[in-house]
Amino acid sequence: MPTTAPPTASASPAKTPFRSLIDQLPVAVLGLGLLITSGIIIQNILFNRRYHEQAELALLDDVADALITRMNAISASVAGVSAMAEANGSLTPESFRQYVEKLRNAKQLPQGTLGLGYANYVSEADKARFEASLRASYGQPVPIRPAGLRPAYAPVTVLQPLDHRNNRAIGFDLLSEPVRRAALIQAATSGNPVLSAKLELMQNDRGDYAPGAILFTVIRLDPEALPPSQPNQLRHVWGWASSPLRIDELMEATLRGINNPNLSGSKVLLFDGERPSRFGRLYDPTDSFGTPRLSDPNYQRITVGGRSWLVGVQLTRALPGPDGLHWGQAATLLVGSLISALAAMVSRELLLSHRRTVDALNQLSTAADDLAIASAVFEGTVQGVVISNPEGMVLSLNQSFTQLTGYTNIDLRGKSLRILRSGKHELSFYEQLWEELRQEGSWHREIWNRCKDGTVRLHDVSITTVTDKQLRPLHFVAMYQDITARYTEQQAILHQATHDALTGLANRTLLVDRLEQALAMAQRYGYMVGLMFMDLNGFKAVNDTFGHDVGDKLLIAVSRRLEAFLRKTDTICRQGGDEFILMLPQAPDLETMMDLADRIQTELRLPFTGLHGSEVLRISVSIGIARWPEHGADTDALMQAADRAMYQSKKSADQQPVMAGSPTTASAAAEPPPAQTLAAAQPGGSQLAPPD
């Protein structure tokens, strides 16, 4: 193989100091540009860090202030209910409804709350009277729940607006649940508004869990009296005003009132308590707590209703992060690098233009050589090759493909290979082919194709996707190999292994395999499976008298008569000699199977002619019948039952069909030739029609 000699020392001009300096110019230009770009990015990072911290703290203050303001407004509304009740000495459901309606009309009902209400303090002695008053107010029984005797109760008496959610809370005893009871007692002993710990509201729909809390203020019997100092002094309490809060609705109403451009896309969280925890999480709409998406939040504690809440904020990632990094810096780095590289490339191009020209010429020469090699391989391979575009239209094919199918480049160029479809494959086969090509990039199967002369051949086809640098398909390359002869040979070998060489019927191996499949399907879908063992009567006499050739012809004739009784799903087997087995998946009822056996007997009693000159041959058949599951739980048991029934039929006096398991009768046969007898089981089973 010829090679190119390296240049000699005399061919290379000596480098001067000035030329060496010029050669380093592209490196110097590139370094200076990158240094300036790095300085700009560092200054931007420092600025972004300060901006992120200030913007996040400002947004946190806005959220905390808005939440405190809203909770103060809700506390004022609840306190107003207590003040009105203490001033009037009592409250009634109707007067309270009018009060809330006035607040709503005046737009003084705070947003974010499910409503306003109150709960009476009810002693055990007053329980029945109180339930009667609820029934009078609501026009239907409203029992205090949960049921059971307790020293005292605090049932929700009124909750406005009385929609489908609030209606579920009416009558619920707030003292029966620990979290609510603790808040009620604290409100009674302190005299101040008290917010409960995190709880699940009665207003939640089934499967619609959302954290909630309830704000309580006490309503005293004597407004001038001091609050009770002990929880057991609740008898001095008339009741409690309350406002249930569904936290997600409260936070959404609060956030809508915040005018901060950085709120959009930022994460806002709320926790019950002084530390963030999954147990105390009240509001986390993006479910980011505990995940990498919540990496650098700021928190602020607030006090509402005597309870500590923790507000958290993480600034939107559309703004610079806490480390000062931002996508704009990448753009700056990219632009600066590109400018620097461009300047370096310009200077480099001036120096290397001659070398690049030589390299380009060498590459063109190499590419031409590679193309010539590829073309020789394409045309010389023994496999048929087709190249198509992403839409499946043929671009080129080789001579081997023409020899396989008869189609030339002129026939198929610009056309689809659908012309090869043989009709032996469903449309889903080709849909799966294209889907696998899109997903995996390749496909390899055996496929029946119709050649140009109309013959159908089996091809081993392998298709590969050729992609560009972005992995988008450019071409499909399909390689074809004709395996029809191999397939035909395999099918012939398989047929010889599973069929009787004389009659062409299934042999015992194939029968057992199909019987096991039929039993598996029967167990799954509740079918019955029938089995008939048949043994020819009088065959040995024919064989001994006329010879084996006539005996073989008689066996073939019997096979053809038996095949006439088969359904498409049935299997007839010659297991050897003059014994045959008929397998019936989805077997009919026992009576129908007996009728089928009678018809087979009748058919085989008919004379056989033309097998040996003018001789008329007569035989009969003995049949043993068994059916799954009555006569056997598995393949072996079922075949043994049918075999025993067949021998029982041969010994039977009347030689009539009897099912497996039935007692034989001692009646004598009426007339020759002997007919088969069948051992019978109890009636029942499938009601399918008998085979035709």
C-alpha positions in Angstrom: 0.0 0.0 0.0 1.6 3.3 -1.0 2.4 5.8 1.7 3.3 9.5 1.6 6.8 10.4 2.7 7.2 12.9 5.5 8.6 16.3 4.5 12.3 16.8 4.9 13.9 19.4 7.1 14.9 21.4 4.1 11.3 21.7 3.0 10.2 23.5 6.2 11.1 27.1 6.4 12.9 28.1 9.6 10.7 29.9 12.1 11.9 33.4 13.1 11.2 35.0 16.5 8.6 37.3 14.9 6.8 34.3 13.3 6.7 32.4 16.7 5.1 35.5 18.3 2.5 35.7 15.5 1.7 32.0 16.0 0.8 32.7 19.7 -1.5 35.6 18.8 -4.7 33.5 18.7 -4.0 32.1 22.2 -3.4 35.6 23.6 -6.6 37.0 22.1 -8.6 34.1 23.5 -7.1 34.4 27.0 -7.7 38.2 27.2 -11.4 37.8 26.1 -12.1 35.0 28.6 -10.4 37.1 31.4 -12.7 40.1 30.7 -15.8 37.8 30.5 -14.9 36.1 33.9 -14.6 39.5 35.6 -18.0 40.6 34.4 -19.6 37.3 35.6 -18.0 37.5 39.1 -19.3 41.0 39.6 -22.8 39.9 38.5 -22.7 36.9 40.9 -21.9 39.2 43.9 -24.7 41.6 42.9 -27.2 38.7 42.5 -26.4 37.3 45.9 -27.3 40.6 47.6 -30.4 40.9 45.4 -31.7 37.4 46.1 -31.4 37.8 49.9 -33.1 41.2 49.9 -35.9 40.1 47.6 -36.6 36.9 49.4 -36.7 38.6 52.9 -39.0 41.3 51.5 -41.4 38.7 50.0 -41.3 36.8 53.4 -42.2 40.0 55.2 -45.1 40.7 52.8 -46.5 37.2 53.2 -46.1 37.2 57.0 -47.7 40.7 57.3 -50.6 39.8 55.0 -51.3 36.6 57.0 -51.2 38.4 60.3 -53.5 41.1 59.0 -56.0 38.5 57.7 -55.9 36.5 60.9 -56.4 39.7 63.0 -59.5 40.5 60.8 -60.8 36.9 61.4 -60.1 37.3 65.2 -62.0 40.5 65.2 -65.0 38.9 63.5 -65.0 36.0 66.0 -64.6 38.4 68.9 -67.5 40.4 67.6 -69.7 37.3 67.8 -68.7 36.9 71.5 -69.3 40.6 72.2 -72.7 40.5 70.6 -73.7 37.3 72.5 -72.5 38.7 75.9 -74.2 42.1 75.2 -77.6 40.4 74.3 -77.3 37.7 77.0 -77.8 35.0 74.4 -77.8 34.0 70.7 -80.4 32.3 68.5 -79.7 30.6 65.2 -81.9 33.1 63.4 -80.4 36.2 64.9 -77.0 34.9 64.2 -77.8 34.2 60.6 -79.1 37.8 60.2 -75.9 39.1 61.8 -73.6 37.1 59.4 -75.8 38.2 56.5 -75.2 41.8 57.4 -71.5 41.3 57.6 -71.5 39.6 54.2 -73.6 42.4 52.6 -71.2 45.0 54.1 -68.3 42.9 52.8 -66.9 42.7 56.3 -66.8 38.9 56.4 -63.1 38.0 56.1 -62.0 36.0 53.1 -60.2 32.7 53.7 -62.5 31.4 56.4 -65.2 28.8 56.0 -67.6 30.9 58.1 -68.6 32.1 61.5 -70.4 30.1 64.2 -70.8 29.3 67.8 -71.1 26.3 70.1 -73.1 26.2 73.3 -71.7 24.7 76.5 -74.2 21.9 77.4 -74.2 19.9 80.6 -75.1 16.3 80.7 -78.5 17.2 82.3 -79.3 19.7 79.6 -78.4 17.4 76.7 -82.0 16.3 75.8 -83.4 19.8 76.1 -80.6 21.2 73.9 -81.1 18.5 71.2 -84.8 19.4 71.2 -84.0 23.1 70.6 -81.7 22.1 67.7 -84.5 20.0 66.2 -86.9 23.0 66.5 -84.3 25.3 64.8 -83.4 23.0 61.9 -86.7 21.2 61.4 -85.1 17.8 61.8 -83.3 15.7 64.4 -79.8 17.0 65.1 -78.2 14.7 67.7 -75.0 15.6 69.5 -72.3 13.4 68.1 -70.3 11.4 68.7 -72.9 9.5 70.7 -72.2 8.6 74.3 -72.5 10.0 77.8 -69.9 12.7 78.8 -69.8 15.2 81.7 -70.3 18.1 79.3 -70.6 18.9 75.6 -69.8 21.8 73.2 -71.8 20.9 70.1 -71.6 23.2 67.1 -74.9 25.1 67.2 -74.7 27.4 64.2 -72.2 27.8 61.4 -72.9 30.3 58.7 -73.1 30.3 55.7 -74.9 26.9 56.2 -73.6 25.3 52.9 -73.1 21.5 52.3 -69.7 21.6 54.0 -70.6 23.5 57.1 -73.8 21.5 57.5 -71.7 18.4 58.3 -70.3 20.1 61.4 -73.7 21.0 63.1 -74.1 19.0 66.3 -70.4 17.8 66.5 -69.2 17.9 70.1 -66.0 20.0 70.1 -65.1 18.8 73.6 -65.0 15.2 72.3 -61.8 15.7 70.3 -58.5 16.4 72.1 -57.2 19.2 69.8 -60.4 21.1 69.8 -61.0 20.6 73.5 -57.5 21.9 74.3 -58.2 25.1 72.3 -61.7 25.6 74.0 -60.2 25.3 77.5 -57.4 27.7 76.7 -59.9 30.2 75.3 -62.1 29.9 78.4 -59.2 30.2 80.9 -57.4 33.0 79.0 -60.3 35.1 77.7 -58.4 35.7 74.5 -58.9 34.4 71.0 -57.2 31.0 70.7 -56.2 29.2 67.5 -56.3 25.4 67.6 -53.4 23.1 66.6 -53.5 21.5 63.1 -56.5 19.3 62.7 -58.8 17.8 60.0 -62.1 19.7 59.6 -65.5 18.1 59.6 -66.1 20.2 56.4 -63.6 18.1 54.3 -65.2 16.0 51.6 -64.4 12.3 51.4 -60.9 11.8 50.1 -60.3 15.6 50.1 -58.0 16.0 53.1 -56.7 19.5 53.7 -55.1 20.7 57.0 -57.3 23.1 59.0 -57.6 24.9 62.3 -60.3 26.7 64.3 -60.2 30.1 66.0 -62.2 30.3 69.2 -63.2 33.0 71.6 -65.2 32.3 74.8 -68.7 33.6 75.4 -69.2 34.1 79.2 -72.4 34.0 81.2 -71.3 37.1 83.1 -69.2 39.4 80.9 -67.9 41.2 84.0 -66.6 38.0 85.6 -63.0 37.1 85.4 -62.1 34.1 83.2 -62.0 30.8 85.1 -58.6 29.8 86.3 -59.2 26.1 86.0 -60.5 23.9 83.2 -63.1 22.4 85.5 -64.8 25.8 85.9 -66.3 25.7 82.4 -69.8 25.7 84.0 -69.4 29.6 84.1 -69.1 29.6 80.3 -72.1 30.1 78.0 -70.3 28.9 74.9 -67.7 29.7 72.3 -67.7 31.7 69.0 -65.6 30.1 66.3 -64.4 30.3 62.8 -63.1 27.2 61.0 -60.2 27.8 58.7 -59.2 25.5 55.8 -55.6 26.5 55.5 -55.2 26.2 51.7 -58.2 28.5 51.1 -56.9 30.9 53.8 -53.4 31.1 52.2 -54.8 31.4 48.7 -57.0 34.4 49.8 -54.0 35.9 51.6 -51.6 35.5 48.7 -54.1 37.1 46.3 -53.9 40.3 48.3 -50.1 40.6 48.1 -48.7 43.0 45.5 -45.1 41.7 45.1 -43.9 40.8 41.6 -41.6 38.1 43.0 -44.5 36.1 44.4 -45.3 34.4 41.1 -43.3 31.1 40.9 -42.0 31.4 44.4 -42.6 28.7 47.0 -44.7 29.7 50.1 -45.0 27.3 53.0 -46.8 27.3 56.4 -46.1 25.1 59.4 -47.8 24.7 62.8 -45.2 25.3 65.5 -41.8 26.9 65.6 -39.9 24.5 63.3 -40.6 23.1 59.9 -41.7 19.5 60.0 -43.8 17.1 57.9 -46.2 16.6 60.8 -46.8 20.3 61.3 -47.0 21.2 57.6 -50.1 23.3 56.9 -49.6 24.7 53.4 -47.2 23.3 50.8 -49.1 23.3 47.4 -46.2 22.0 45.4 -45.3 19.3 47.9 -41.7 20.5 47.9 -40.9 20.2 51.6 -38.3 17.5 52.2 -37.3 17.4 48.5 -34.3 19.0 46.6 -36.7 21.5 45.1 -36.8 23.3 48.5 -33.1 23.9 49.0 -32.7 27.4 50.5 -35.9 28.8 52.1 -36.1 31.6 54.7 -38.5 31.3 57.6 -40.2 33.8 59.9 -42.3 33.0 63.1 -45.6 34.7 63.6 -48.1 34.4 66.5 -51.8 34.1 65.6 -54.5 33.4 68.2 -51.9 32.6 70.9 -50.3 30.0 68.6 -46.9 30.0 66.7 -46.9 29.5 63.0 -43.8 29.4 60.8 -44.0 31.0 57.4 -41.4 30.0 54.8 -40.5 31.5 51.4 -38.2 30.4 48.7 -37.7 32.8 45.8 -38.7 31.8 42.3 -35.9 30.2 40.3 -36.7 32.7 37.5 -34.6 35.1 39.6 -31.0 34.6 40.6 -30.4 31.9 43.2 -28.8 32.4 46.7 -25.4 31.5 45.2 -25.8 34.4 42.8 -25.9 32.1 39.7 -28.4 32.9 36.9 -29.0 31.7 33.4 -28.0 35.2 32.2 -24.5 34.6 33.4 -24.3 31.5 31.2 -25.4 33.7 28.3 -22.7 36.2 29.2 -20.1 33.5 29.4 -21.3 32.1 26.1 -21.4 35.4 24.3 -18.0 36.4 25.7 -16.5 33.1 24.9 -17.9 33.2 21.4 -16.5 36.7 20.8 -13.2 35.7 22.2 -13.1 32.4 20.2 -14.2 34.2 17.1 -11.4 36.7 17.4 -8.9 33.9 18.0 -10.3 31.9 15.1 -10.0 34.8 12.7 -6.3 35.2 13.5 -5.8 31.5 13.4 -7.6 31.2 10.1 -5.2 33.7 8.6 -2.3 31.6 9.7 -3.7 28.1 8.8 -5.6 28.7 5.6 -3.0 26.9 3.5 -2.9 23.9 5.9 -6.7 23.7 6.0 -6.9 23.7 2.2 -4.5 20.8 2.0 -6.4 18.9 4.8 -9.7 19.5 3.0 -8.4 18.0 -0.2 -7.1 15.0 1.6 -10.5 14.5 3.3 -12.3 14.7 0.0 -10.0 12.0 -1.4 -10.6 9.7 1.7 -14.4 10.3 1.5 -14.4 9.3 -2.2 -12.5 6.1 -1.4 -14.9 5.3 1.5 -17.9 5.9 -0.8 -16.5 3.6 -3.4 -16.0 0.9 -0.8 -19.5 1.3 0.6 -21.0 1.1 -2.9 -19.1 -2.1 -3.6 -20.3 -3.7 -0.4 -23.9 -2.5 -1.1 -24.0 -4.1 -4.5 -21.9 -7.2 -3.6 -23.7 -8.4 -0.5 -25.8 -11.6 -0.9 -28.5 -10.1 1.3 -31.2 -7.9 -0.3 -30.7 -4.3 0.9 -33.3 -1.5 0.7 -32.6 2.1 1.8 -35.7 4.3 2.4 -36.3 7.8 3.8 -38.0 8.5 7.2 -41.4 8.3 5.5 -40.7 4.8 4.2 -40.3 5.7 0.5 -37.6 3.6 -1.3 -34.5 5.5 -2.2 -32.3 2.6 -3.4 -32.1 -1.2 -3.5 -29.4 -3.6 -4.5 -29.3 -6.4 -7.1 -29.7 -9.1 -4.4 -33.1 -7.6 -3.4 -34.1 -7.7 -7.0 -33.2 -11.4 -7.2 -35.2 -12.1 -4.0 -38.4 -10.3 -4.9 -38.2 -9.5 -8.6 -38.6 -5.8 -8.0 -36.0 -3.4 -9.5 -35.0 0.2 -8.6 -37.2 1.4 -11.4 -40.2 -0.5 -9.9 -39.9 0.8 -6.3 -37.9 4.1 -6.3 -40.0 6.7 -4.6 -42.7 4.2 -3.6 -43.6 2.4 -0.3 -42.7 -1.2 0.4 -46.4 -1.8 1.2 -46.4 -3.5 -2.2 -44.7 -6.5 -0.6 -47.5 -7.1 1.9 -48.7 -10.7 1.6 -51.9 -10.5 3.6 -50.7 -13.0 6.1 -50.0 -10.4 8.8 -52.6 -8.2 10.6 -52.3 -4.4 10.3 -51.2 -4.3 13.9 -48.1 -6.3 12.9 -46.9 -3.4 10.7 -48.0 -0.8 13.3 -45.9 -2.5 15.9 -43.0 -2.6 13.4 -43.0 1.2 13.0 -43.5 1.7 16.8 -40.5 -0.5 17.6 -38.4 1.4 15.0 -39.3 4.7 16.6 -38.6 3.5 20.1 -35.6 1.1 19.7 -34.1 2.3 16.4 -34.1 -1.3 15.0 -36.4 -4.2 14.2 -35.7 -7.9 13.4 -38.4 -10.4 12.6 -39.5 -13.0 10.0 -42.1 -11.7 7.6 -44.1 -13.2 4.7 -43.7 -11.0 1.6 -45.4 -11.3 -1.9 -42.9 -11.2 -4.7 -43.4 -9.5 -8.1 -44.4 -12.9 -9.7 -47.2 -13.3 -7.0 -45.4 -16.0 -5.0 -45.3 -15.6 -1.2 -41.9 -16.1 0.4 -40.7 -16.0 4.0 -37.9 -13.4 4.6 -35.7 -12.8 7.6 -35.8 -9.0 7.8 -33.5 -6.7 9.8 -34.2 -2.9 9.8 -31.8 -0.3 11.2 -32.3 3.4 11.7 -29.6 5.8 10.5 -29.8 9.1 12.5 -28.1 12.5 12.4 -26.2 14.1 15.2 -29.5 15.1 16.9 -30.7 11.5 16.7 -33.3 12.3 14.2 -33.9 9.5 11.6 -32.3 10.1 8.2 -32.7 6.7 6.6 -33.9 3.2 7.2 -31.7 0.3 6.0 -33.5 -3.0 5.6 -31.7 -6.3 4.9 -33.6 -9.3 3.5 -32.7 -13.0 3.4 -35.0 -15.7 1.9 -35.6 -18.5 4.5 -38.6 -20.1 2.8 -36.8 -23.4 2.2 -35.5 -23.6 5.8 -39.0 -22.8 7.1 -40.6 -25.5 4.9 -38.0 -28.1 6.0 -38.6 -27.2 9.7 -42.4 -27.4 9.3 -42.0 -30.8 7.6 -39.9 -32.1 10.5 -42.3 -30.7 13.0 -45.2 -32.3 11.2 -43.5 -35.7 11.2 -42.8 -35.4 14.9 -46.4 -34.6 15.8 -48.5 -36.6 13.3 -49.1 -40.2 12.4 -47.1 -41.1 9.2 -49.9 -43.4 7.9 -53.1 -41.4 8.5 -51.8 -37.9 8.8 -53.7 -37.6 12.1 -52.2 -36.1 15.3 -50.0 -38.6 17.2 -50.2 -39.1 21.0 -47.5 -36.5 21.7 -49.5 -33.7 19.9 -52.7 -34.9 21.5 -51.3 -34.8 25.1 -50.0 -31.3 24.4 -53.3 -30.0 23.2 -55.2 -31.8 26.0 -53.0 -30.1 28.6 -53.7 -26.7 26.9 -57.5 -27.5 26.8 -57.5 -28.4 30.5 -55.7 -25.2 31.4 -58.3 -23.1 29.5 -61.1 -25.2 31.0 -59.9 -24.5 34.5 -59.7 -20.7 33.8 -63.0 -20.3 32.0 -65.1 -23.1 33.4 -65.3 -25.3 30.3 -65.7 -29.1 30.1 -63.2 -31.3 28.3 -64.2 -34.6 26.7 -62.1 -37.6 25.7 -63.2 -40.6 23.6 -61.0 -43.7 23.4 -61.9 -45.8 20.3 -60.7 -49.4 19.5 -61.7 -51.0 16.2 -63.5 -54.4 16.4 -62.8 -56.8 13.6 -59.7 -55.0 12.3 -57.3 -57.9 13.1 -59.4 -60.3 11.0 -59.1 -57.9 8.0 -55.4 -57.5 8.5 -54.8 -61.3 8.9 -57.1 -62.2 5.9 -56.2 -59.5 3.3 -52.8 -58.4 4.4 -51.2 -55.2 5.9 -51.7 -53.1 2.8 -55.5 -53.6 3.0 -55.3 -53.0 6.7 -53.5 -49.7 6.2 -56.0 -48.6 3.6 -58.8 -49.4 6.1 -57.1 -47.3 8.8 -56.9 -44.4 6.4 -60.6 -44.8 5.4 -61.6 -44.9 9.1 -59.5 -41.7 9.7 -61.4 -39.9 7.0 -64.7 -40.9 8.4 -63.7 -39.8 11.9 -62.5 -36.4 10.6 -66.0 -35.7 9.3 -67.2 -35.5 12.9 -64.6 -32.9 14.0 -65.2 -29.3 14.9 -62.3 -26.8 14.2 -61.2 -27.0 17.9 -61.4 -30.8 18.2 -58.4 -33.2 17.8 -58.5 -36.8 16.5 -55.4 -38.9 17.2 -54.2 -42.3 16.2 -52.1 -43.5 19.1 -51.1 -46.8 17.4 -52.5 -49.9 15.8 -56.3 -49.7 15.5 -56.8 -47.3 18.5 -58.0 -43.7 18.0 -58.6 -40.9 20.5 -61.0 -38.0 20.0 -60.4 -34.9 22.3 -63.2 -32.3 22.6 -62.3 -29.0 24.2 -65.4 -27.1 25.4 -67.2 -30.4 25.5 -71.0 -30.6 25.3 -73.2 -32.2 27.9 -72.9 -36.0 28.6 -76.1 -36.7 26.6 -74.7 -35.0 23.5 -71.4 -36.8 23.9 -73.3 -40.1 24.0 -75.2 -39.1 20.9 -72.0 -38.3 19.1 -70.6 -41.7 20.1 -73.7 -43.4 18.7 -73.3 -41.5 15.4 -69.6 -42.5 15.2 -70.6 -46.1 15.8 -73.3 -45.9 13.1 -70.9 -44.4 10.6 -68.2 -47.0 11.2 -70.6 -49.9 10.9 -71.3 -48.9 7.3 -69.4 -51.2 4.9 -66.0 -50.2 3.4 -65.7 -50.9 -0.3 -63.0 -50.5 -2.9 -60.2 -51.3 -0.5 -59.6 -54.8 -1.9 -61.2 -55.6 -5.2 -64.9 -56.2 -4.8 -64.6 -57.3 -1.2 -66.9 -55.5 1.3 -65.2 -55.0 4.6 -67.2 -54.5 7.9 -65.9 -53.4 11.3 -67.3 -51.8 14.4 -65.8 -49.7 17.1 -65.8 -49.7 21.0 -65.7 -46.3 22.6 -64.8 -45.2 26.1 -65.8 -41.7 27.1 -64.5 -39.6 30.0 -65.1 -35.9 30.8 -63.2 -33.4 32.9 -63.6 -32.7 35.7 -66.0 -35.6 36.6 -63.8 -38.5 35.6 -60.2 -37.2 36.1 -58.5 -34.1 37.6 -55.5 -34.1 35.1 -54.3 -35.4 31.8 -53.2 -38.8 33.0 -56.3 -39.5 35.1 -58.6 -38.4 32.3 -56.9 -40.7 29.7 -56.9 -43.6 32.1 -60.6 -43.2 32.8 -61.4 -43.1 29.1 -59.1 -46.1 28.5 -60.9 -48.1 31.2 -64.2 -47.1 29.8 -63.2 -48.3 26.4 -62.2 -51.8 27.7 -65.4 -51.9 29.7 -67.3 -51.2 26.5 -65.5 -54.0 24.6 -66.6 -56.5 27.4 -70.1 -55.1 27.6 -72.8 -57.6 26.6 -75.0 -55.1 24.7 -72.1 -53.1 23.3 -74.0 -49.8 23.6 -72.3 -46.4 24.6 -71.8 -46.0 28.4 -69.9 -43.2 30.1 -66.9 -43.7 32.4 -68.0 -44.7 35.9 -71.3 -46.1 34.9 -72.2 -49.8 35.7 -72.2 -52.1 32.7 -75.3 -53.9 31.6 -75.6 -57.6 30.9 -77.9 -57.5 28.0 -76.8 -59.4 24.9 -76.2 -57.8 21.5 -79.1 -57.9 19.1 -77.2 -58.3 15.9 -73.6 -58.4 14.6 -71.2 -56.8 14.0 -70.3 -55.9 17.6 -70.7 -52.2 18.4 -68.8 -50.1 20.9 -69.9 -49.6 24.5 -69.3 -46.5 26.5 -68.9 -46.2 30.2 -71.0 -43.3 31.4 -70.8 -40.6 34.2 -73.6 -38.5 35.7 -75.3 -36.1 33.3 -74.4 -32.4 33.3 -71.6 -30.2 32.0 -71.4 -27.9 29.0 -74.5 -27.3 26.9 -72.5 -26.8 23.6 -73.9 -28.3 20.5 -72.4 -31.7 19.3 -69.9 -31.7 16.5 -71.3 -31.8 13.0 
